[in-house]
């Protein structure tokens, strides 16, 4: 197979568990030269935040990292030995909607994390309560004037 299975590691602050947040989890994938990785719905989360692509034991020549979404293909990075061996991203992909393709001669490692799609109900309630509190700001009472 041209792709090593991704691995997952839970990440998050302990307070998030108390507030009802679902945990974000680390994601990594190895794309062999010419390899593809399908981001399936059961990949480990609702939304993948792709953070970085990095060449592993780079060979000569250009390596294009492509995202395939439906019938559209987009090059999101061009990696090359001794010139640009990594790329940082802030891209979000819904699981089940795309795949990644390595068009090149070097192995590419992809890293990022899965996060929940949207906020949990109790967190949304907390935020709406905070907004209501801000709207209910009390006007200061006027000071009484001293008689002379």
C-alpha positions in Angstrom: 0.0 0.0 0.0 1.2 3.5 -0.7 -0.2 5.0 2.5 0.6 4.1 6.1 -2.5 4.4 8.3 -2.9 7.6 10.2 -2.5 7.7 14.0 -4.4 9.7 16.6 -3.5 11.2 19.9 -6.0 13.0 22.1 -5.1 16.6 22.8 -6.8 19.1 25.0 -6.8 20.9 28.3 -8.5 19.0 31.3 -10.9 22.0 31.7 -12.4 21.2 28.3 -13.7 17.9 29.7 -15.4 19.6 32.5 -17.1 22.1 30.2 -18.3 19.3 27.9 -15.9 19.9 24.9 -15.1 17.0 22.7 -11.4 16.4 22.6 -9.3 17.4 19.6 -7.0 14.6 18.4 -3.6 14.7 16.6 -3.6 13.3 13.1 -0.7 12.1 10.9 -0.4 10.5 7.5 2.4 9.2 5.4 2.0 9.6 1.6 4.4 7.5 -0.4 5.4 8.9 -3.9 2.3 8.7 -6.1 0.2 7.7 -3.0 -3.3 8.9 -2.1 -5.1 9.1 1.2 -8.9 9.3 1.3 -10.2 11.3 4.3 -13.1 9.0 5.2 -16.0 9.9 7.5 -14.8 7.4 10.1 -11.2 8.9 10.0 -11.4 10.0 13.6 -13.3 13.3 13.8 -15.7 15.7 12.0 -13.2 18.3 10.7 -9.5 17.9 9.9 -7.3 20.9 10.5 -4.3 20.3 8.2 -1.3 22.0 9.8 1.8 20.9 8.0 3.3 18.9 5.1 7.0 17.8 5.3 9.3 15.9 3.0 10.7 12.7 4.5 14.2 11.7 3.1 13.7 14.1 0.2 14.8 13.1 -3.3 15.5 15.5 -6.2 12.6 17.1 -8.1 9.4 18.8 -7.2 6.7 17.2 -5.1 3.1 18.5 -5.4 0.7 17.9 -2.6 -2.8 17.9 -4.1 -6.3 17.9 -2.6 -8.9 16.2 -4.6 -12.5 17.3 -3.8 -15.1 15.7 -6.1 -13.9 16.3 -9.7 -11.7 19.2 -8.7 -7.9 18.9 -8.0 -6.0 21.7 -6.2 -2.3 21.9 -5.6 -1.8 23.2 -2.0 2.0 22.9 -1.8 5.1 22.4 -3.9 7.9 20.8 -1.9 11.5 20.5 -3.1 14.7 19.2 -1.6 17.0 21.9 -0.2 14.6 24.7 -1.2 11.2 24.2 0.5 11.0 20.9 2.4 7.9 21.8 4.5 4.8 23.9 4.2 2.6 25.2 7.0 -1.2 25.3 6.6 -4.3 26.5 8.3 -6.8 24.5 6.2 -9.9 22.7 7.3 -11.5 19.7 5.6 -14.7 17.9 6.4 -14.3 14.2 6.7 -15.6 12.2 3.8 -15.2 15.1 1.4 -11.7 14.9 -0.1 -8.4 13.0 -0.5 -4.7 14.0 -0.6 -2.4 13.0 -3.4 1.4 13.0 -3.6 2.6 13.9 -7.1 6.3 13.5 -6.7 9.3 11.3 -5.9 9.6 11.8 -2.2 7.5 10.7 0.8 5.4 13.4 2.3 4.3 13.4 5.9 1.0 15.3 6.7 0.1 16.4 10.2 -2.8 18.2 11.8 -5.6 17.5 14.2 -9.3 16.6 14.2 -11.7 18.8 15.9 -15.5 18.7 16.5 -17.8 20.2 13.9 -19.4 23.2 15.7 -19.6 23.8 19.5 -21.3 21.6 22.0 -24.8 22.8 23.2 -23.6 23.6 26.7 -20.8 25.9 25.4 -23.2 27.7 23.1 -25.5 28.3 26.1 -22.6 29.7 28.1 -21.7 32.1 25.3 -25.3 33.3 24.9 -25.5 33.9 28.7 -22.3 36.0 28.5 -23.7 38.1 25.7 -26.9 38.7 27.6 -24.9 39.8 30.7 -23.0 42.3 28.5 -26.3 43.7 27.2 -27.6 44.2 30.7 -24.9 46.6 31.8 -26.2 48.9 34.5 -25.8 52.6 34.1 -24.0 54.3 37.0 -26.3 56.2 39.4 -25.7 60.0 39.4 -23.9 61.3 42.5 -25.9 63.6 44.8 -24.7 67.2 44.8 -23.6 68.6 48.2 -25.5 71.5 49.6 -23.4 74.6 50.3 
